[in-house]
Amino acid sequence: MTDEQKAAYIMAQAAILNATIAGMVAKNQGRASRGETMAYDEEDFVIEIDDSSCHHHAVLNLFQE
């Protein structure tokens, strides 16, 4: 994979992660508006990021291949 392809891959993965996080935030906001407890806490967000291809070490590893 070329560096340009790697960059495109990371951008695509970042878009997916952004959509996932936005969905989690929206669900929390909906629950808050109904007076319900949050569906996701900070740890859930961190886990989602860490499991993605977009965390710091994953990106560095991709470009070191």
Distance bins in CASP14 RR format, pairs under 12 A and 6 or more apart:
PFRMAT RR
TARGET T0000
AUTHOR 0000-0000-0000
RMODE 2
METHOD distances of the structure
MODEL  1
1 7 0 0 0 0 1 0 0 0 0 0 0
1 8 0 0 0 0 1 0 0 0 0 0 0
1 9 1 0 0 1 0 0 0 0 0 0 0
1 10 0 0 0 0 0 1 0 0 0 0 0
1 62 0 0 0 0 1 0 0 0 0 0 0
1 63 0 0 0 0 1 0 0 0 0 0 0
1 65 1 0 0 1 0 0 0 0 0 0 0
2 8 0 0 0 0 1 0 0 0 0 0 0
2 9 0 0 0 0 0 1 0 0 0 0 0
2 62 0 0 0 0 0 1 0 0 0 0 0
2 63 0 0 0 0 0 1 0 0 0 0 0
2 65 0 0 0 0 0 1 0 0 0 0 0
3 9 0 0 0 0 0 1 0 0 0 0 0
3 10 0 0 0 0 0 1 0 0 0 0 0
3 59 0 0 0 0 0 1 0 0 0 0 0
3 62 0 0 0 0 1 0 0 0 0 0 0
3 63 1 0 0 1 0 0 0 0 0 0 0
3 64 0 0 0 0 0 1 0 0 0 0 0
3 65 0 0 0 0 0 1 0 0 0 0 0
4 10 0 0 0 0 0 1 0 0 0 0 0
4 11 0 0 0 0 0 1 0 0 0 0 0
4 63 0 0 0 0 0 1 0 0 0 0 0
5 11 0 0 0 0 0 1 0 0 0 0 0
5 12 0 0 0 0 0 1 0 0 0 0 0
5 62 0 0 0 0 0 1 0 0 0 0 0
5 63 0 0 0 0 0 1 0 0 0 0 0
5 65 0 0 0 0 0 1 0 0 0 0 0
6 12 0 0 0 0 0 1 0 0 0 0 0
6 13 0 0 0 0 0 1 0 0 0 0 0
6 53 0 0 0 0 0 1 0 0 0 0 0
6 58 0 0 0 0 0 1 0 0 0 0 0
6 59 0 0 0 0 1 0 0 0 0 0 0
6 60 0 0 0 0 0 1 0 0 0 0 0
6 61 0 0 0 0 0 1 0 0 0 0 0
6 62 1 0 1 0 0 0 0 0 0 0 0
6 63 1 0 0 1 0 0 0 0 0 0 0
6 64 0 0 0 0 0 1 0 0 0 0 0
6 65 0 0 0 0 1 0 0 0 0 0 0
7 13 0 0 0 0 0 1 0 0 0 0 0
7 14 0 0 0 0 0 1 0 0 0 0 0
7 59 0 0 0 0 1 0 0 0 0 0 0
7 62 0 0 0 0 1 0 0 0 0 0 0
7 63 0 0 0 0 1 0 0 0 0 0 0
8 14 0 0 0 0 0 1 0 0 0 0 0
8 15 0 0 0 0 0 1 0 0 0 0 0
8 62 0 0 0 0 0 1 0 0 0 0 0
9 15 0 0 0 0 0 1 0 0 0 0 0
9 16 0 0 0 0 0 1 0 0 0 0 0
9 53 1 0 0 1 0 0 0 0 0 0 0
9 54 0 0 0 0 0 1 0 0 0 0 0
9 58 0 0 0 0 0 1 0 0 0 0 0
9 59 0 0 0 0 1 0 0 0 0 0 0
9 62 1 0 0 1 0 0 0 0 0 0 0
9 63 0 0 0 0 0 1 0 0 0 0 0
9 65 0 0 0 0 0 1 0 0 0 0 0
10 16 0 0 0 0 0 1 0 0 0 0 0
10 17 0 0 0 0 0 1 0 0 0 0 0
10 52 0 0 0 0 0 1 0 0 0 0 0
10 53 1 0 0 1 0 0 0 0 0 0 0
10 54 1 0 0 1 0 0 0 0 0 0 0
10 55 0 0 0 0 0 1 0 0 0 0 0
10 56 0 0 0 0 0 1 0 0 0 0 0
10 58 0 0 0 0 1 0 0 0 0 0 0
10 59 1 0 1 0 0 0 0 0 0 0 0
10 60 0 0 0 0 0 1 0 0 0 0 0
10 61 0 0 0 0 0 1 0 0 0 0 0
10 62 1 0 0 1 0 0 0 0 0 0 0
10 63 0 0 0 0 1 0 0 0 0 0 0
11 17 0 0 0 0 0 1 0 0 0 0 0
11 18 0 0 0 0 0 1 0 0 0 0 0
11 53 0 0 0 0 0 1 0 0 0 0 0
11 54 0 0 0 0 1 0 0 0 0 0 0
11 59 0 0 0 0 0 1 0 0 0 0 0
12 18 0 0 0 0 0 1 0 0 0 0 0
12 19 0 0 0 0 0 1 0 0 0 0 0
12 52 0 0 0 0 0 1 0 0 0 0 0
12 53 0 0 0 0 1 0 0 0 0 0 0
12 54 0 0 0 0 1 0 0 0 0 0 0
13 19 0 0 0 0 0 1 0 0 0 0 0
13 20 0 0 0 0 0 1 0 0 0 0 0
13 49 0 0 0 0 0 1 0 0 0 0 0
13 51 0 0 0 0 0 1 0 0 0 0 0
13 52 1 0 0 1 0 0 0 0 0 0 0
13 53 1 0 1 0 0 0 0 0 0 0 0
13 54 1 0 1 0 0 0 0 0 0 0 0
13 55 0 0 0 0 0 1 0 0 0 0 0
13 58 0 0 0 0 1 0 0 0 0 0 0
13 59 0 0 0 0 1 0 0 0 0 0 0
13 62 0 0 0 0 1 0 0 0 0 0 0
14 20 0 0 0 0 0 1 0 0 0 0 0
14 21 0 0 0 0 0 1 0 0 0 0 0
14 49 0 0 0 0 0 1 0 0 0 0 0
14 52 0 0 0 0 1 0 0 0 0 0 0
14 53 0 0 0 0 1 0 0 0 0 0 0
14 54 1 0 1 0 0 0 0 0 0 0 0
14 55 0 0 0 0 0 1 0 0 0 0 0
14 58 0 0 0 0 0 1 0 0 0 0 0
14 59 0 0 0 0 1 0 0 0 0 0 0
15 21 0 0 0 0 0 1 0 0 0 0 0
15 22 0 0 0 0 0 1 0 0 0 0 0
15 52 0 0 0 0 0 1 0 0 0 0 0
15 53 0 0 0 0 0 1 0 0 0 0 0
15 54 0 0 0 0 1 0 0 0 0 0 0
16 22 0 0 0 0 0 1 0 0 0 0 0
16 23 0 0 0 0 0 1 0 0 0 0 0
16 48 0 0 0 0 0 1 0 0 0 0 0
16 49 0 0 0 0 0 1 0 0 0 0 0
16 51 0 0 0 0 0 1 0 0 0 0 0
16 52 1 0 0 1 0 0 0 0 0 0 0
16 53 0 0 0 0 1 0 0 0 0 0 0
16 54 0 0 0 0 1 0 0 0 0 0 0
17 23 0 0 0 0 0 1 0 0 0 0 0
17 24 0 0 0 0 0 1 0 0 0 0 0
17 45 0 0 0 0 0 1 0 0 0 0 0
17 47 0 0 0 0 0 1 0 0 0 0 0
17 48 1 0 0 1 0 0 0 0 0 0 0
17 49 1 0 0 1 0 0 0 0 0 0 0
17 50 0 0 0 0 0 1 0 0 0 0 0
17 51 0 0 0 0 1 0 0 0 0 0 0
17 52 1 0 1 0 0 0 0 0 0 0 0
17 53 0 0 0 0 1 0 0 0 0 0 0
17 54 1 0 1 0 0 0 0 0 0 0 0
17 55 0 0 0 0 1 0 0 0 0 0 0
17 58 0 0 0 0 0 1 0 0 0 0 0
17 59 0 0 0 0 0 1 0 0 0 0 0
18 24 0 0 0 0 0 1 0 0 0 0 0
18 25 0 0 0 0 0 1 0 0 0 0 0
18 48 0 0 0 0 0 1 0 0 0 0 0
18 49 0 0 0 0 0 1 0 0 0 0 0
18 52 0 0 0 0 0 1 0 0 0 0 0
18 54 0 0 0 0 1 0 0 0 0 0 0
19 25 0 0 0 0 0 1 0 0 0 0 0
19 26 0 0 0 0 0 1 0 0 0 0 0
19 48 0 0 0 0 0 1 0 0 0 0 0
19 52 0 0 0 0 0 1 0 0 0 0 0
20 26 0 0 0 0 0 1 0 0 0 0 0
20 27 0 0 0 0 0 1 0 0 0 0 0
20 40 0 0 0 0 0 1 0 0 0 0 0
20 44 0 0 0 0 0 1 0 0 0 0 0
20 45 0 0 0 0 1 0 0 0 0 0 0
20 47 0 0 0 0 0 1 0 0 0 0 0
20 48 1 0 0 1 0 0 0 0 0 0 0
20 49 0 0 0 0 1 0 0 0 0 0 0
20 51 0 0 0 0 1 0 0 0 0 0 0
20 52 1 0 0 1 0 0 0 0 0 0 0
20 54 0 0 0 0 0 1 0 0 0 0 0
21 27 0 0 0 0 0 1 0 0 0 0 0
21 28 0 0 0 0 0 1 0 0 0 0 0
21 40 0 0 0 0 1 0 0 0 0 0 0
21 42 0 0 0 0 0 1 0 0 0 0 0
21 44 0 0 0 0 1 0 0 0 0 0 0
21 45 1 0 0 1 0 0 0 0 0 0 0
21 46 0 0 0 0 0 1 0 0 0 0 0
21 47 0 0 0 0 0 1 0 0 0 0 0
21 48 1 0 0 1 0 0 0 0 0 0 0
21 49 1 0 0 1 0 0 0 0 0 0 0
21 52 0 0 0 0 1 0 0 0 0 0 0
21 54 0 0 0 0 0 1 0 0 0 0 0
22 28 0 0 0 0 0 1 0 0 0 0 0
22 29 0 0 0 0 0 1 0 0 0 0 0
22 40 0 0 0 0 0 1 0 0 0 0 0
22 45 0 0 0 0 0 1 0 0 0 0 0
22 48 0 0 0 0 0 1 0 0 0 0 0
23 29 0 0 0 0 1 0 0 0 0 0 0
23 30 0 0 0 0 0 1 0 0 0 0 0
23 31 0 0 0 0 0 1 0 0 0 0 0
23 39 0 0 0 0 1 0 0 0 0 0 0
23 40 0 0 0 0 1 0 0 0 0 0 0
23 44 0 0 0 0 0 1 0 0 0 0 0
23 45 0 0 0 0 0 1 0 0 0 0 0
23 48 0 0 0 0 0 1 0 0 0 0 0
24 30 0 0 0 0 0 1 0 0 0 0 0
24 31 0 0 0 0 0 1 0 0 0 0 0
24 38 0 0 0 0 1 0 0 0 0 0 0
24 39 1 0 0 1 0 0 0 0 0 0 0
24 40 1 0 1 0 0 0 0 0 0 0 0
24 41 0 0 0 0 0 1 0 0 0 0 0
24 42 0 0 0 0 0 1 0 0 0 0 0
24 43 0 0 0 0 0 1 0 0 0 0 0
24 44 1 0 0 1 0 0 0 0 0 0 0
24 45 1 0 0 1 0 0 0 0 0 0 0
24 46 0 0 0 0 0 1 0 0 0 0 0
24 47 0 0 0 0 0 1 0 0 0 0 0
24 48 1 0 0 1 0 0 0 0 0 0 0
24 49 0 0 0 0 0 1 0 0 0 0 0
25 31 0 0 0 0 0 1 0 0 0 0 0
25 32 0 0 0 0 0 1 0 0 0 0 0
25 38 0 0 0 0 0 1 0 0 0 0 0
25 39 0 0 0 0 0 1 0 0 0 0 0
25 40 0 0 0 0 1 0 0 0 0 0 0
25 42 0 0 0 0 0 1 0 0 0 0 0
25 44 0 0 0 0 0 1 0 0 0 0 0
25 45 0 0 0 0 1 0 0 0 0 0 0
25 48 0 0 0 0 0 1 0 0 0 0 0
26 32 0 0 0 0 0 1 0 0 0 0 0
26 33 0 0 0 0 0 1 0 0 0 0 0
26 38 0 0 0 0 0 1 0 0 0 0 0
26 39 0 0 0 0 1 0 0 0 0 0 0
26 40 0 0 0 0 0 1 0 0 0 0 0
27 33 0 0 0 0 0 1 0 0 0 0 0
27 34 0 0 0 0 0 1 0 0 0 0 0
27 36 0 0 0 0 0 1 0 0 0 0 0
27 37 0 0 0 0 0 1 0 0 0 0 0
27 38 0 0 0 0 1 0 0 0 0 0 0
27 39 1 0 1 0 0 0 0 0 0 0 0
27 40 1 0 0 1 0 0 0 0 0 0 0
27 44 0 0 0 0 0 1 0 0 0 0 0
27 45 0 0 0 0 0 1 0 0 0 0 0
28 34 0 0 0 0 0 1 0 0 0 0 0
28 35 0 0 0 0 0 1 0 0 0 0 0
28 36 0 0 0 0 1 0 0 0 0 0 0
28 37 0 0 0 0 1 0 0 0 0 0 0
28 38 1 0 1 0 0 0 0 0 0 0 0
28 39 1 0 1 0 0 0 0 0 0 0 0
28 40 1 0 1 0 0 0 0 0 0 0 0
28 41 0 0 0 0 1 0 0 0 0 0 0
28 42 0 0 0 0 0 1 0 0 0 0 0
28 44 0 0 0 0 1 0 0 0 0 0 0
28 45 0 0 0 0 1 0 0 0 0 0 0
29 35 0 0 0 0 0 1 0 0 0 0 0
29 36 0 0 0 0 0 1 0 0 0 0 0
29 38 0 0 0 0 1 0 0 0 0 0 0
29 39 0 0 0 0 0 1 0 0 0 0 0
29 40 0 0 0 0 0 1 0 0 0 0 0
30 36 1 0 0 1 0 0 0 0 0 0 0
30 37 0 0 0 0 0 1 0 0 0 0 0
30 38 0 0 0 0 1 0 0 0 0 0 0
30 39 0 0 0 0 1 0 0 0 0 0 0
30 40 0 0 0 0 0 1 0 0 0 0 0
31 37 1 0 0 1 0 0 0 0 0 0 0
31 38 1 0 0 1 0 0 0 0 0 0 0
31 39 1 0 1 0 0 0 0 0 0 0 0
31 40 0 0 0 0 1 0 0 0 0 0 0
31 41 0 0 0 0 0 1 0 0 0 0 0
32 38 1 0 0 1 0 0 0 0 0 0 0
32 39 0 0 0 0 1 0 0 0 0 0 0
32 40 0 0 0 0 0 1 0 0 0 0 0
38 44 0 0 0 0 1 0 0 0 0 0 0
38 45 0 0 0 0 0 1 0 0 0 0 0
39 45 0 0 0 0 0 1 0 0 0 0 0
40 46 0 0 0 0 0 1 0 0 0 0 0
40 47 0 0 0 0 1 0 0 0 0 0 0
40 48 0 0 0 0 1 0 0 0 0 0 0
41 47 0 0 0 0 0 1 0 0 0 0 0
41 48 0 0 0 0 0 1 0 0 0 0 0
42 48 0 0 0 0 0 1 0 0 0 0 0
42 49 0 0 0 0 0 1 0 0 0 0 0
43 49 0 0 0 0 0 1 0 0 0 0 0
43 50 0 0 0 0 0 1 0 0 0 0 0
44 50 0 0 0 0 0 1 0 0 0 0 0
44 51 0 0 0 0 0 1 0 0 0 0 0
45 51 0 0 0 0 0 1 0 0 0 0 0
45 52 0 0 0 0 0 1 0 0 0 0 0
46 52 0 0 0 0 0 1 0 0 0 0 0
46 55 0 0 0 0 1 0 0 0 0 0 0
47 55 0 0 0 0 0 1 0 0 0 0 0
48 54 0 0 0 0 1 0 0 0 0 0 0
48 55 0 0 0 0 0 1 0 0 0 0 0
49 55 1 0 1 0 0 0 0 0 0 0 0
49 56 0 0 0 0 1 0 0 0 0 0 0
49 57 0 0 0 0 0 1 0 0 0 0 0
49 58 0 0 0 0 0 1 0 0 0 0 0
49 59 0 0 0 0 0 1 0 0 0 0 0
50 56 0 0 0 0 1 0 0 0 0 0 0
50 57 0 0 0 0 1 0 0 0 0 0 0
50 58 0 0 0 0 1 0 0 0 0 0 0
51 58 0 0 0 0 1 0 0 0 0 0 0
52 58 1 0 0 1 0 0 0 0 0 0 0
52 59 0 0 0 0 0 1 0 0 0 0 0
53 59 1 0 0 1 0 0 0 0 0 0 0
53 60 0 0 0 0 0 1 0 0 0 0 0
53 61 0 0 0 0 1 0 0 0 0 0 0
53 62 1 0 0 1 0 0 0 0 0 0 0
54 60 0 0 0 0 0 1 0 0 0 0 0
54 61 0 0 0 0 0 1 0 0 0 0 0
54 62 0 0 0 0 0 1 0 0 0 0 0
55 61 0 0 0 0 1 0 0 0 0 0 0
55 62 0 0 0 0 0 1 0 0 0 0 0
56 62 0 0 0 0 0 1 0 0 0 0 0
56 63 0 0 0 0 0 1 0 0 0 0 0
57 63 0 0 0 0 0 1 0 0 0 0 0
57 64 0 0 0 0 0 1 0 0 0 0 0
58 64 0 0 0 0 0 1 0 0 0 0 0
58 65 0 0 0 0 0 1 0 0 0 0 0
59 65 0 0 0 0 0 1 0 0 0 0 0
END
